[in-house]
Amino acid sequence: MAAAVAEAERVQPAESHGVVAAVRAILSVPDAELDYGKAKLALDHLVDPGFDPAAVMAELDAMAARALEMAGSVADDEARLAALRRLIYRSGPWNGHRPFAYDHDNHKGANVRVKLISHYLATRRGDCVSMPILFLILAEKLGIDMRLASAPCHVFLRYRNAEGRMVNLEATGGADPARDIWLIRTLGISARSIASGLYMQTLSRREGIALMAMANIQHLRDSRRYEEGIAVCEAILEHYPRNALALVNMGGMYERILRRDFLDRYGMQALVPIHLQPRYQFLWCRNRAIFTTAFALGWEPETG
C-alpha cells in the first residue's frame, strides 16, 4: 500500500523554476499591483520569448494616448469607448488604415499565437481571446471600469456604465453592446452553467488575469509538456476555481499522459505491469474526477 501511494504521488506534476513558477508569480501579484497589460505581456512572453515586452507596452501606451486624443481631454467613459472602437475597428489614419479584425483562418483557435497581443498588434487579426484583452488593456489605461467574462470557448467584456450597470461588449463584433439573452442563445449557454457560476459571470481582476493564462496552457499542451500544463492549470484554478477551460484541459492532459505512458505502449489496462498499476489508476482517477466536476458545473463537450 505504501508503495502504491508513493508511486501515485510521484506522478503528480512538480513545481519547476520555469513556466509554472513564472505563471504562479504573475497570478500572485498583490491586488494593488494587478495590471492587465503587464500581466498579459508577461504571460505571452512565456509562450513567445521572441518579442520585446517593453516595445509592445510602448505601442499600447501610444494607442491609449491616441484614443484619449480622439475622445478629447474632458470626454466621459462613453466618449472614450467610442474613441477606442474607432481606433481599433474603423479604418483611418489613426490605425494606418489597418483596422483590427477577427482571424477567420484560425480554425477553432488552433494557432496559439493568435491569442498573443504582440501577434495581434502585428497582424491586426485576432480571436475571442486577444481581441477582448487588447480592448480591456486599453480601457484600463483610459480609466474605464471594464472586466472580462467567459462563455463556452469564448471571452467577452463587461463595462460599468454611468448608471452603474454592467453592459456586455462583444470584442469580435466591434465591441458593440450584446444582451445577455443574445450571448446565451448564440453560444448555447445552459441555465445550469450560469447558475453554478461557470459562465456569464463578471470576473475579478485576478480571475481575469488567470483567464489570460489559458494561452500558456494551450502552448504547453500543444508542446506535449503535459505535466507542466497540469501544474499551470492548478495555479489558475487556485485563483479562478470555476474556469471551465482550465478544468477540461487539465482532465484532458491527464488522459494524454495515460495514453502516452500506458495505452499506446500496452494497449489496455490489463496488460500494464502490476508495479505500474498504481500510477495508471492515479491518472485514470484524476481524469474522471476532473471531468465529473466540470459536468457538475454545467460544462458540455463542444459539438460540431
PASEBA-1860 file (N, C-alpha, C; in nm, 3 decimals):
! residues 304
1> MAAAVAEA> 0.082/-0.121/0.000/0.000/0.000/0.000/0.086/0.126/0.000 ~ 0.190/0.126/0.082/0.279/0.242/0.088/0.345/0.265/-0.047 ~ 0.383/0.155/-0.114/0.445/0.169/-0.246/0.350/0.230/-0.346 ~ 0.222/0.191/-0.338/0.122/0.246/-0.430/0.104/0.396/-0.409 ~ 0.099/0.437/-0.282/0.084/0.580/-0.252/0.204/0.657/-0.303 ~ 0.324/0.603/-0.280/0.445/0.670/-0.325/0.446/0.685/-0.476 ~ 0.403/0.582/-0.547/0.400/0.588/-0.693/0.300/0.691/-0.742 ~ 0.183/0.695/-0.679/0.082/0.793/-0.718/0.132/0.935/-0.695
9> ERVQPAES> 0.198/0.957/-0.582/0.249/1.090/-0.553/0.359/1.130/-0.651 ~ 0.435/1.031/-0.698/0.545/1.062/-0.787/0.499/1.120/-0.920 ~ 0.379/1.083/-0.965/0.334/1.128/-1.096/0.263/1.262/-1.091 ~ 0.242/1.315/-0.971/0.180/1.446/-0.965/0.277/1.550/-1.018 ~ 0.228/1.649/-1.097/0.317/1.748/-1.157/0.390/1.829/-1.051 ~ 0.520/1.831/-1.060/0.600/1.904/-0.962/0.622/2.048/-1.006 ~ 0.643/2.135/-0.909/0.678/2.274/-0.939/0.814/2.278/-1.009 ~ 0.832/2.373/-1.096/0.960/2.392/-1.162/1.000/2.537/-1.147
17> HGVVAAVR> 1.122/2.565/-1.188/1.167/2.704/-1.184/1.142/2.773/-1.318 ~ 1.065/2.708/-1.406/1.037/2.763/-1.536/0.900/2.825/-1.546 ~ 0.822/2.777/-1.644/0.694/2.839/-1.675/0.596/2.830/-1.559 ~ 0.595/2.719/-1.487/0.499/2.702/-1.378/0.522/2.807/-1.269 ~ 0.647/2.821/-1.228/0.680/2.919/-1.125/0.652/3.060/-1.174 ~ 0.679/3.086/-1.302/0.655/3.220/-1.357/0.507/3.253/-1.358 ~ 0.423/3.158/-1.399/0.279/3.182/-1.400/0.229/3.205/-1.258 ~ 0.276/3.124/-1.165/0.234/3.142/-1.025/0.272/3.281/-0.974
25> AILSVPDA> 0.389/3.328/-1.010/0.433/3.460/-0.966/0.345/3.569/-1.024 ~ 0.310/3.557/-1.152/0.226/3.657/-1.218/0.087/3.661/-1.155 ~ 0.033/3.543/-1.122/-0.101/3.536/-1.065/-0.106/3.575/-0.917 ~ 0.010/3.583/-0.853/0.016/3.610/-0.710/0.055/3.754/-0.677 ~ 0.058/3.840/-0.777/0.091/3.981/-0.754/-0.011/4.042/-0.658 ~ 0.030/4.126/-0.564/-0.065/4.191/-0.473/-0.174/4.267/-0.547 ~ -0.292/4.274/-0.487/-0.407/4.338/-0.551/-0.375/4.476/-0.606 ~ -0.302/4.556/-0.527/-0.274/4.694/-0.567/-0.185/4.703/-0.689
33> ELDYGKAK> -0.116/4.593/-0.724/-0.023/4.594/-0.836/-0.078/4.522/-0.960 ~ -0.199/4.471/-0.951/-0.257/4.400/-1.066/-0.274/4.495/-1.184 ~ -0.222/4.455/-1.297/-0.226/4.537/-1.418/-0.248/4.443/-1.537 ~ -0.359/4.464/-1.609/-0.391/4.373/-1.718/-0.280/4.368/-1.823 ~ -0.231/4.484/-1.864/-0.131/4.488/-1.970/-0.001/4.420/-1.930 ~ 0.050/4.452/-1.812/0.175/4.392/-1.766/0.160/4.240/-1.752 ~ 0.047/4.197/-1.695/0.026/4.054/-1.676/0.017/3.980/-1.809 ~ -0.059/4.034/-1.901/-0.077/3.967/-2.030/0.055/3.957/-2.106
41> LALDHLVD> 0.133/4.062/-2.108/0.261/4.058/-2.180/0.358/3.961/-2.112 ~ 0.356/3.956/-1.979/0.444/3.862/-1.909/0.404/3.718/-1.940 ~ 0.274/3.690/-1.942/0.226/3.556/-1.976/0.257/3.522/-2.121 ~ 0.234/3.616/-2.211/0.262/3.592/-2.353/0.410/3.567/-2.378 ~ 0.496/3.634/-2.302/0.640/3.618/-2.322/0.686/3.476/-2.288 ~ 0.612/3.407/-2.203/0.643/3.268/-2.173/0.613/3.178/-2.292 ~ 0.517/3.218/-2.375/0.483/3.143/-2.495/0.576/3.178/-2.610 ~ 0.605/3.308/-2.624/0.691/3.357/-2.733/0.796/3.451/-2.677
49> PGFDPAAV> 0.912/3.399/-2.640/1.018/3.485/-2.585/1.080/3.577/-2.689 ~ 1.036/3.568/-2.814/1.098/3.644/-2.922/1.055/3.789/-2.932 ~ 0.947/3.829/-2.863/0.906/3.969/-2.874/0.956/4.047/-2.753 ~ 0.959/4.179/-2.767/1.009/4.268/-2.663/0.890/4.326/-2.586 ~ 0.865/4.281/-2.464/0.750/4.332/-2.389/0.751/4.483/-2.370 ~ 0.869/4.543/-2.351/0.877/4.688/-2.333/0.833/4.761/-2.459 ~ 0.872/4.709/-2.576/0.833/4.772/-2.702/0.683/4.758/-2.725 ~ 0.627/4.642/-2.692/0.483/4.622/-2.709/0.406/4.711/-2.612
57> MAELDAMA> 0.454/4.724/-2.489/0.387/4.812/-2.393/0.391/4.957/-2.441 ~ 0.501/4.998/-2.500/0.510/5.134/-2.554/0.408/5.154/-2.665 ~ 0.387/5.052/-2.747/0.286/5.060/-2.853/0.146/5.071/-2.794 ~ 0.120/4.995/-2.688/-0.010/5.002/-2.621/-0.032/5.139/-2.558 ~ 0.072/5.195/-2.496/0.062/5.329/-2.437/0.032/5.433/-2.544 ~ 0.097/5.417/-2.660/0.074/5.511/-2.769/-0.069/5.500/-2.821 ~ -0.122/5.378/-2.829/-0.260/5.360/-2.873/-0.357/5.424/-2.775 ~ -0.333/5.406/-2.646/-0.420/5.466/-2.545/-0.415/5.619/-2.553
65> ARALEMAG> -0.297/5.672/-2.575/-0.283/5.817/-2.587/-0.357/5.868/-2.710 ~ -0.350/5.792/-2.819/-0.421/5.832/-2.941/-0.572/5.828/-2.918 ~ -0.621/5.725/-2.849/-0.765/5.717/-2.821/-0.809/5.834/-2.734 ~ -0.729/5.869/-2.635/-0.762/5.982/-2.548/-0.765/6.112/-2.627 ~ -0.672/6.127/-2.719/-0.669/6.245/-2.805/-0.794/6.251/-2.892 ~ -0.833/6.136/-2.946/-0.952/6.130/-3.031/-1.078/6.161/-2.952 ~ -1.082/6.118/-2.825/-1.201/6.139/-2.743/-1.210/6.281/-2.690 ~ -1.095/6.342/-2.666/-1.094/6.476/-2.606/-1.064/6.466/-2.458
73> SVADDEAR> -0.992/6.558/-2.405/-0.943/6.550/-2.268/-1.053/6.553/-2.163 ~ -1.170/6.609/-2.196/-1.279/6.615/-2.098/-1.387/6.511/-2.126 ~ -1.356/6.414/-2.210/-1.455/6.314/-2.250/-1.492/6.223/-2.134 ~ -1.618/6.177/-2.132/-1.660/6.079/-2.034/-1.629/5.939/-2.085 ~ -1.666/5.837/-2.006/-1.633/5.699/-2.044/-1.695/5.659/-2.177 ~ -1.819/5.704/-2.203/-1.884/5.667/-2.328/-1.807/5.722/-2.447 ~ -1.759/5.845/-2.435/-1.683/5.905/-2.543/-1.549/5.834/-2.562 ~ -1.489/5.792/-2.452/-1.362/5.720/-2.461/-1.383/5.582/-2.523
81> LAALRRLI> -1.493/5.517/-2.487/-1.526/5.389/-2.550/-1.545/5.405/-2.700 ~ -1.616/5.509/-2.739/-1.639/5.533/-2.881/-1.507/5.558/-2.954 ~ -1.416/5.628/-2.888/-1.286/5.654/-2.948/-1.206/5.524/-2.962 ~ -1.214/5.437/-2.861/-1.145/5.308/-2.868/-1.199/5.223/-2.983 ~ -1.331/5.220/-2.995/-1.391/5.144/-3.105/-1.341/5.195/-3.240 ~ -1.337/5.325/-3.254/-1.292/5.385/-3.379/-1.145/5.355/-3.405 ~ -1.064/5.370/-3.302/-0.921/5.346/-3.315/-0.891/5.204/-3.360 ~ -0.964/5.107/-3.302/-0.933/4.967/-3.327/-1.002/4.912/-3.452
89> YRSGPWNG> -1.131/4.944/-3.468/-1.211/4.873/-3.567/-1.242/4.952/-3.695 ~ -1.223/5.083/-3.693/-1.256/5.164/-3.810/-1.129/5.205/-3.883 ~ -1.125/5.183/-4.013/-1.007/5.217/-4.091/-0.988/5.368/-4.098 ~ -0.865/5.412/-4.075/-0.835/5.555/-4.081/-0.689/5.581/-4.049 ~ -0.647/5.705/-4.056/-0.506/5.737/-4.027/-0.466/5.702/-3.885 ~ -0.562/5.693/-3.794/-0.532/5.659/-3.654/-0.480/5.517/-3.638 ~ -0.506/5.428/-3.733/-0.451/5.293/-3.727/-0.379/5.255/-3.856 ~ -0.333/5.360/-3.930/-0.261/5.335/-4.055/-0.347/5.268/-4.159
97> HRPFAYDH> -0.479/5.290/-4.151/-0.575/5.228/-4.242/-0.567/5.075/-4.238 ~ -0.531/5.023/-4.120/-0.524/4.878/-4.097/-0.606/4.845/-3.973 ~ -0.737/4.838/-3.985/-0.820/4.809/-3.868/-0.800/4.665/-3.820 ~ -0.833/4.642/-3.694/-0.823/4.510/-3.633/-0.950/4.431/-3.663 ~ -0.933/4.301/-3.689/-1.049/4.218/-3.724/-1.025/4.074/-3.678 ~ -1.128/3.994/-3.690/-1.122/3.854/-3.650/-1.044/3.772/-3.752 ~ -0.962/3.679/-3.705/-0.885/3.591/-3.793/-0.968/3.466/-3.823 ~ -1.035/3.468/-3.937/-1.122/3.355/-3.973/-1.043/3.233/-4.021
105> DNHKGANV> -0.911/3.248/-4.040/-0.830/3.134/-4.081/-0.782/3.052/-3.961 ~ -0.804/3.102/-3.841/-0.759/3.032/-3.721/-0.870/2.940/-3.673 ~ -0.879/2.823/-3.733/-0.991/2.731/-3.709/-0.993/2.685/-3.564 ~ -1.103/2.715/-3.495/-1.125/2.674/-3.356/-1.010/2.714/-3.263 ~ -0.944/2.825/-3.295/-0.838/2.875/-3.207/-0.715/2.787/-3.202 ~ -0.688/2.711/-3.308/-0.578/2.615/-3.307/-0.441/2.680/-3.297 ~ -0.426/2.799/-3.353/-0.297/2.869/-3.352/-0.287/2.955/-3.227 ~ -0.208/2.913/-3.130/-0.200/2.984/-3.003/-0.143/3.125/-3.020
113> RVKLISHY> -0.064/3.149/-3.125/-0.004/3.280/-3.145/-0.109/3.388/-3.168 ~ -0.224/3.349/-3.222/-0.330/3.447/-3.247/-0.382/3.504/-3.115 ~ -0.359/3.434/-3.005/-0.403/3.481/-2.873/-0.303/3.578/-2.810 ~ -0.188/3.595/-2.872/-0.085/3.682/-2.816/-0.104/3.826/-2.862 ~ -0.089/3.920/-2.770/-0.109/4.061/-2.803/-0.007/4.108/-2.906 ~ 0.118/4.065/-2.895/0.220/4.107/-2.991/0.182/4.063/-3.133 ~ 0.132/3.942/-3.147/0.090/3.891/-3.278/-0.031/3.968/-3.330 ~ -0.126/3.996/-3.242/-0.246/4.069/-3.280/-0.212/4.210/-3.328
121> LATRRGDC> -0.122/4.277/-3.257/-0.081/4.411/-3.298/-0.010/4.409/-3.434 ~ 0.071/4.307/-3.458/0.149/4.299/-3.582/0.062/4.262/-3.702 ~ -0.031/4.168/-3.683/-0.110/4.117/-3.795/-0.245/4.185/-3.810 ~ -0.293/4.246/-3.700/-0.427/4.305/-3.693/-0.537/4.201/-3.708 ~ -0.503/4.076/-3.680/-0.601/3.968/-3.684/-0.595/3.892/-3.551 ~ -0.711/3.882/-3.483/-0.714/3.820/-3.352/-0.826/3.720/-3.338 ~ -0.854/3.681/-3.213/-0.963/3.587/-3.186/-1.037/3.634/-3.062 ~ -1.122/3.547/-3.008/-1.205/3.589/-2.895/-1.129/3.593/-2.764
129> VSMPILFL> -0.998/3.576/-2.771/-0.911/3.596/-2.654/-0.833/3.726/-2.671 ~ -0.756/3.737/-2.777/-0.672/3.856/-2.796/-0.756/3.981/-2.820 ~ -0.870/3.969/-2.887/-0.949/4.088/-2.918/-1.008/4.154/-2.793 ~ -1.076/4.080/-2.706/-1.125/4.146/-2.584/-1.012/4.189/-2.490 ~ -0.901/4.115/-2.487/-0.794/4.151/-2.395/-0.727/4.280/-2.439 ~ -0.705/4.299/-2.569/-0.649/4.427/-2.614/-0.741/4.541/-2.576 ~ -0.869/4.526/-2.600/-0.965/4.632/-2.568/-0.964/4.658/-2.417 ~ -0.956/4.553/-2.338/-0.952/4.565/-2.192/-0.828/4.642/-2.146
137> ILAEKLGI> -0.713/4.607/-2.201/-0.588/4.673/-2.162/-0.595/4.822/-2.191 ~ -0.643/4.856/-2.310/-0.652/4.998/-2.347/-0.757/5.070/-2.262 ~ -0.868/5.001/-2.234/-0.972/5.062/-2.150/-0.916/5.092/-2.011 ~ -0.838/4.999/-1.957/-0.777/5.022/-1.826/-0.687/5.144/-1.828 ~ -0.610/5.160/-1.935/-0.521/5.275/-1.947/-0.599/5.406/-1.956 ~ -0.726/5.398/-2.003/-0.810/5.517/-2.014/-0.896/5.537/-1.890 ~ -0.878/5.452/-1.790/-0.953/5.468/-1.665/-1.097/5.421/-1.671 ~ -1.129/5.335/-1.768/-1.264/5.283/-1.784/-1.279/5.155/-1.702
145> DMRLASAP> -1.388/5.143/-1.628/-1.413/5.026/-1.544/-1.464/4.912/-1.632 ~ -1.376/4.817/-1.661/-1.410/4.708/-1.751/-1.353/4.578/-1.696 ~ -1.423/4.468/-1.722/-1.381/4.336/-1.677/-1.400/4.235/-1.790 ~ -1.344/4.117/-1.769/-1.366/4.005/-1.860/-1.479/3.919/-1.809 ~ -1.540/3.844/-1.899/-1.640/3.743/-1.865/-1.622/3.628/-1.963 ~ -1.665/3.508/-1.923/-1.644/3.392/-2.009/-1.774/3.322/-2.043 ~ -1.768/3.252/-2.155/-1.878/3.169/-2.205/-1.811/3.045/-2.264 ~ -1.887/2.946/-2.311/-1.823/2.828/-2.369/-1.728/2.863/-2.484
153> CHVFLRYR> -1.599/2.837/-2.465/-1.496/2.864/-2.567/-1.500/3.007/-2.616 ~ -1.529/3.100/-2.526/-1.544/3.240/-2.568/-1.515/3.333/-2.450 ~ -1.460/3.450/-2.481/-1.435/3.555/-2.382/-1.497/3.684/-2.433 ~ -1.568/3.756/-2.345/-1.623/3.885/-2.383/-1.598/3.984/-2.271 ~ -1.645/4.106/-2.288/-1.618/4.215/-2.196/-1.743/4.259/-2.123 ~ -1.723/4.315/-2.005/-1.831/4.382/-1.934/-1.781/4.518/-1.886 ~ -1.863/4.620/-1.915/-1.826/4.758/-1.885/-1.931/4.819/-1.793 ~ -1.886/4.888/-1.688/-1.979/4.953/-1.596/-2.010/5.093/-1.649
161> NAEGRMVN> -2.138/5.116/-1.685/-2.174/5.245/-1.743/-2.200/5.349/-1.634 ~ -2.241/5.468/-1.677/-2.259/5.579/-1.584/-2.366/5.552/-1.480 ~ -2.462/5.463/-1.513/-2.567/5.428/-1.419/-2.525/5.315/-1.324 ~ -2.403/5.266/-1.340/-2.354/5.158/-1.255/-2.394/5.020/-1.302 ~ -2.453/5.010/-1.421/-2.498/4.881/-1.475/-2.388/4.820/-1.561 ~ -2.368/4.688/-1.548/-2.270/4.618/-1.630/-2.329/4.588/-1.767 ~ -2.258/4.629/-1.871/-2.302/4.613/-2.010/-2.205/4.521/-2.082 ~ -2.258/4.418/-2.147/-2.173/4.328/-2.226/-2.123/4.398/-2.352
169> LEATGGAD> -1.997/4.375/-2.385/-1.940/4.423/-2.511/-1.879/4.304/-2.582 ~ -1.910/4.290/-2.711/-1.858/4.178/-2.790/-1.741/4.228/-2.876 ~ -1.618/4.197/-2.831/-1.498/4.249/-2.896/-1.478/4.194/-3.037 ~ -1.532/4.075/-3.066/-1.519/4.021/-3.201/-1.618/4.085/-3.297 ~ -1.706/4.169/-3.244/-1.806/4.239/-3.326/-1.801/4.388/-3.304 ~ -1.680/4.444/-3.306/-1.666/4.589/-3.295/-1.682/4.643/-3.155 ~ -1.681/4.558/-3.054/-1.701/4.597/-2.914/-1.835/4.666/-2.894 ~ -1.934/4.623/-2.972/-2.069/4.676/-2.956/-2.140/4.604/-2.842
177> PARDIWLI> -2.242/4.667/-2.782/-2.317/4.602/-2.673/-2.385/4.473/-2.720 ~ -2.391/4.378/-2.630/-2.457/4.249/-2.658/-2.541/4.211/-2.537 ~ -2.670/4.185/-2.559/-2.758/4.148/-2.448/-2.725/4.008/-2.398 ~ -2.753/3.985/-2.271/-2.731/3.852/-2.212/-2.802/3.745/-2.293 ~ -2.926/3.768/-2.329/-3.004/3.666/-2.397/-2.943/3.632/-2.532 ~ -2.885/3.732/-2.599/-2.821/3.706/-2.729/-2.699/3.617/-2.711 ~ -2.617/3.647/-2.611/-2.499/3.566/-2.585/-2.539/3.424/-2.546 ~ -2.640/3.411/-2.461/-2.684/3.280/-2.414/-2.733/3.194/-2.530
185> RTLGISAR> -2.812/3.254/-2.617/-2.867/3.178/-2.731/-2.761/3.150/-2.836 ~ -2.680/3.250/-2.867/-2.578/3.234/-2.972/-2.472/3.133/-2.933 ~ -2.431/3.134/-2.807/-2.323/3.048/-2.761/-2.372/2.919/-2.696 ~ -2.503/2.903/-2.687/-2.560/2.780/-2.633/-2.525/2.757/-2.487 ~ -2.544/2.860/-2.406/-2.507/2.852/-2.265/-2.625/2.797/-2.185 ~ -2.602/2.692/-2.110/-2.710/2.629/-2.034/-2.741/2.707/-1.907 ~ -2.865/2.694/-1.861/-2.905/2.759/-1.736/-2.826/2.705/-1.618 ~ -2.793/2.576/-1.622/-2.718/2.515/-1.512/-2.578/2.574/-1.502
193> SIASGLYM> -2.513/2.598/-1.616/-2.377/2.653/-1.613/-2.376/2.798/-1.566 ~ -2.485/2.869/-1.589/-2.495/3.007/-1.539/-2.520/3.005/-1.390 ~ -2.613/2.919/-1.345/-2.646/2.911/-1.202/-2.526/2.868/-1.118 ~ -2.440/2.784/-1.173/-2.323/2.736/-1.098/-2.210/2.838/-1.094 ~ -2.221/2.942/-1.177/-2.114/3.042/-1.183/-2.005/3.007/-1.282 ~ -2.028/2.905/-1.366/-1.927/2.865/-1.463/-1.913/2.968/-1.575 ~ -2.027/3.020/-1.622/-2.027/3.116/-1.732/-2.110/3.240/-1.698 ~ -2.091/3.343/-1.779/-2.170/3.467/-1.770/-2.150/3.540/-1.637
201> QTLSRREG> -2.032/3.523/-1.577/-2.000/3.593/-1.453/-1.897/3.702/-1.481 ~ -1.915/3.818/-1.418/-1.816/3.923/-1.428/-1.696/3.883/-1.343 ~ -1.579/3.873/-1.405/-1.461/3.824/-1.336/-1.390/3.936/-1.261 ~ -1.334/3.902/-1.147/-1.249/3.996/-1.076/-1.123/4.019/-1.158 ~ -1.045/4.119/-1.118/-0.921/4.145/-1.191/-0.829/4.023/-1.188 ~ -0.817/3.960/-1.071/-0.728/3.844/-1.060/-0.782/3.726/-1.141 ~ -0.912/3.705/-1.139/-0.971/3.598/-1.220/-0.949/3.627/-1.369 ~ -0.962/3.752/-1.408/-0.939/3.788/-1.548/-0.797/3.759/-1.591
209> IALMAMAN> -0.701/3.789/-1.505/-0.561/3.760/-1.538/-0.538/3.610/-1.541 ~ -0.603/3.536/-1.452/-0.594/3.390/-1.455/-0.650/3.336/-1.587 ~ -0.756/3.397/-1.636/-0.813/3.355/-1.764/-0.714/3.380/-1.877 ~ -0.637/3.489/-1.868/-0.538/3.519/-1.972/-0.434/3.409/-1.985 ~ -0.410/3.334/-1.878/-0.308/3.230/-1.880/-0.351/3.105/-1.957 ~ -0.472/3.105/-2.011/-0.516/2.989/-2.088/-0.430/2.968/-2.212 ~ -0.374/3.075/-2.268/-0.284/3.059/-2.383/-0.160/2.979/-2.343 ~ -0.115/2.997/-2.220/0.000/2.921/-2.172/-0.032/2.773/-2.163
217> IQHLRDSR> -0.154/2.741/-2.119/-0.195/2.600/-2.113/-0.199/2.541/-2.254 ~ -0.257/2.614/-2.348/-0.264/2.563/-2.486/-0.124/2.539/-2.542 ~ -0.032/2.632/-2.514/0.105/2.617/-2.564/0.172/2.493/-2.505 ~ 0.155/2.472/-2.375/0.216/2.355/-2.311/0.152/2.226/-2.362 ~ 0.020/2.228/-2.378/-0.049/2.109/-2.430/-0.002/2.077/-2.572 ~ 0.004/2.180/-2.657/0.047/2.158/-2.795/0.192/2.112/-2.803 ~ 0.273/2.152/-2.704/0.414/2.112/-2.699/0.433/1.978/-2.629 ~ 0.322/1.915/-2.588/0.323/1.786/-2.519/0.394/1.793/-2.383
225> RYEEGIAV> 0.392/1.909/-2.324/0.450/1.928/-2.190/0.335/1.918/-2.089 ~ 0.279/1.798/-2.082/0.154/1.780/-2.009/0.168/1.801/-1.859 ~ 0.278/1.754/-1.801/0.294/1.771/-1.656/0.300/1.919/-1.619 ~ 0.372/1.998/-1.697/0.376/2.142/-1.672/0.239/2.205/-1.695 ~ 0.170/2.158/-1.799/0.037/2.210/-1.829/-0.059/2.186/-1.714 ~ -0.053/2.068/-1.655/-0.139/2.037/-1.540/-0.107/2.130/-1.424 ~ 0.021/2.153/-1.399/0.061/2.240/-1.288/0.014/2.384/-1.311 ~ 0.018/2.430/-1.436/-0.032/2.565/-1.467/-0.184/2.570/-1.448
233> CEAILEHY> -0.254/2.465/-1.490/-0.398/2.459/-1.466/-0.429/2.470/-1.317 ~ -0.354/2.399/-1.236/-0.376/2.405/-1.091/-0.353/2.545/-1.038 ~ -0.250/2.613/-1.089/-0.222/2.750/-1.046/-0.337/2.843/-1.083 ~ -0.391/2.827/-1.203/-0.504/2.908/-1.249/-0.626/2.883/-1.162 ~ -0.654/2.756/-1.135/-0.775/2.721/-1.060/-0.768/2.767/-0.914 ~ -0.650/2.789/-0.861/-0.639/2.844/-0.726/-0.698/2.984/-0.718 ~ -0.687/3.058/-0.828/-0.736/3.196/-0.832/-0.871/3.209/-0.902 ~ -0.905/3.111/-0.984/-1.029/3.115/-1.062/-1.083/2.971/-1.067
241> PRNALALV> -1.144/2.924/-0.957/-1.182/2.783/-0.945/-1.283/2.734/-1.048 ~ -1.366/2.823/-1.099/-1.469/2.779/-1.194/-1.433/2.818/-1.336 ~ -1.310/2.793/-1.370/-1.260/2.816/-1.505/-1.278/2.686/-1.583 ~ -1.378/2.683/-1.668/-1.412/2.560/-1.741/-1.297/2.512/-1.827 ~ -1.231/2.603/-1.897/-1.123/2.562/-1.986/-1.005/2.504/-1.909 ~ -0.974/2.561/-1.795/-0.865/2.505/-1.713/-0.900/2.366/-1.666 ~ -1.024/2.346/-1.622/-1.067/2.214/-1.575/-1.057/2.109/-1.684 ~ -1.115/2.136/-1.800/-1.120/2.033/-1.903/-0.983/2.011/-1.967
249> NMGGMYER> -0.902/2.117/-1.973/-0.766/2.098/-2.025/-0.684/2.013/-1.929 ~ -0.701/2.035/-1.799/-0.629/1.955/-1.701/-0.672/1.808/-1.710 ~ -0.803/1.785/-1.717/-0.851/1.648/-1.732/-0.800/1.584/-1.860 ~ -0.800/1.661/-1.968/-0.752/1.609/-2.096/-0.604/1.576/-2.095 ~ -0.525/1.655/-2.022/-0.381/1.627/-2.018/-0.350/1.504/-1.932 ~ -0.429/1.479/-1.829/-0.414/1.352/-1.757/-0.440/1.235/-1.851 ~ -0.541/1.250/-1.937/-0.571/1.142/-2.033/-0.457/1.125/-2.132 ~ -0.396/1.235/-2.176/-0.286/1.224/-2.272/-0.164/1.156/-2.211
257> ILRRDFLD> -0.138/1.184/-2.084/-0.029/1.115/-2.015/-0.061/0.966/-2.006 ~ -0.186/0.936/-1.974/-0.229/0.796/-1.965/-0.207/0.724/-2.097 ~ -0.242/0.788/-2.204/-0.222/0.726/-2.336/-0.074/0.716/-2.371 ~ -0.001/0.823/-2.346/0.143/0.825/-2.380/0.220/0.716/-2.306 ~ 0.194/0.703/-2.178/0.276/0.615/-2.093/0.223/0.473/-2.081 ~ 0.095/0.454/-2.115/0.036/0.321/-2.092/-0.038/0.265/-2.213 ~ -0.143/0.333/-2.257/-0.228/0.273/-2.359/-0.156/0.257/-2.492 ~ -0.074/0.355/-2.531/0.000/0.341/-2.656/0.107/0.233/-2.647
265> RYGMQALV> 0.150/0.203/-2.525/0.257/0.105/-2.506/0.202/-0.036/-2.480 ~ 0.098/-0.044/-2.398/0.048/-0.175/-2.357/-0.088/-0.212/-2.418 ~ -0.158/-0.114/-2.471/-0.284/-0.142/-2.540/-0.406/-0.139/-2.451 ~ -0.397/-0.194/-2.331/-0.509/-0.196/-2.238/-0.458/-0.207/-2.096 ~ -0.545/-0.171/-2.000/-0.503/-0.170/-1.860/-0.457/-0.308/-1.812 ~ -0.525/-0.411/-1.858/-0.494/-0.546/-1.810/-0.350/-0.587/-1.841 ~ -0.289/-0.526/-1.942/-0.154/-0.563/-1.982/-0.047/-0.473/-1.919 ~ -0.091/-0.373/-1.842/0.004/-0.286/-1.774/0.070/-0.364/-1.662
273> PIHLQPRY> 0.202/-0.363/-1.650/0.271/-0.437/-1.542/0.217/-0.398/-1.405 ~ 0.212/-0.492/-1.315/0.147/-0.469/-1.187/0.213/-0.358/-1.106 ~ 0.346/-0.343/-1.119/0.412/-0.239/-1.042/0.382/-0.099/-1.095 ~ 0.323/-0.090/-1.216/0.285/0.039/-1.273/0.135/0.068/-1.257 ~ 0.062/-0.031/-1.206/-0.082/-0.014/-1.192/-0.121/0.104/-1.102 ~ -0.051/0.130/-0.991/-0.090/0.246/-0.909/-0.083/0.378/-0.987 ~ 0.018/0.391/-1.069/0.030/0.514/-1.148/-0.082/0.524/-1.251 ~ -0.111/0.411/-1.316/-0.222/0.407/-1.412/-0.352/0.447/-1.342
281> QFLWCRNR> -0.378/0.390/-1.226/-0.502/0.419/-1.154/-0.509/0.565/-1.112 ~ -0.398/0.620/-1.069/-0.395/0.761/-1.029/-0.434/0.850/-1.146 ~ -0.374/0.829/-1.262/-0.402/0.912/-1.379/-0.549/0.898/-1.421 ~ -0.597/0.774/-1.422/-0.736/0.749/-1.463/-0.833/0.816/-1.366 ~ -0.808/0.804/-1.236/-0.897/0.864/-1.136/-0.896/1.015/-1.143 ~ -0.779/1.074/-1.165/-0.772/1.220/-1.176/-0.851/1.268/-1.298 ~ -0.837/1.201/-1.409/-0.912/1.237/-1.530/-1.062/1.231/-1.504 ~ -1.108/1.122/-1.443/-1.252/1.106/-1.418/-1.303/1.209/-1.318
289> AIFTTAFA> -1.227/1.235/-1.213/-1.272/1.328/-1.110/-1.284/1.470/-1.165 ~ -1.190/1.509/-1.249/-1.192/1.646/-1.303/-1.309/1.664/-1.398 ~ -1.333/1.568/-1.486/-1.446/1.582/-1.577/-1.579/1.570/-1.504 ~ -1.584/1.492/-1.397/-1.706/1.487/-1.315/-1.736/1.623/-1.256 ~ -1.633/1.692/-1.209/-1.650/1.827/-1.155/-1.700/1.923/-1.263 ~ -1.639/1.916/-1.381/-1.679/2.005/-1.490/-1.824/1.981/-1.532 ~ -1.862/1.855/-1.546/-2.001/1.824/-1.583/-2.098/1.872/-1.476 ~ -2.061/1.859/-1.350/-2.150/1.902/-1.240/-2.174/2.052/-1.244
297> LGWEPETG> -2.076/2.126/-1.294/-2.090/2.273/-1.304/-2.168/2.315/-1.428 ~ -2.197/2.220/-1.516/-2.273/2.253/-1.636/-2.192/2.258/-1.763 ~ -2.064/2.219/-1.755/-1.984/2.214/-1.876/-2.035/2.105/-1.969 ~ -2.034/2.135/-2.100/-2.074/2.037/-2.200/-1.968/2.030/-2.308 ~ -1.937/1.911/-2.359/-1.837/1.899/-2.466/-1.879/1.978/-2.589 ~ -1.779/2.034/-2.656/-1.805/2.109/-2.778/-1.851/2.013/-2.886 ~ -1.953/2.052/-2.962/-2.004/1.968/-3.071/-1.976/2.035/-3.204 ~ -1.972/1.954/-3.308/-1.952/2.007/-3.442/-1.806/2.026/-3.476
END
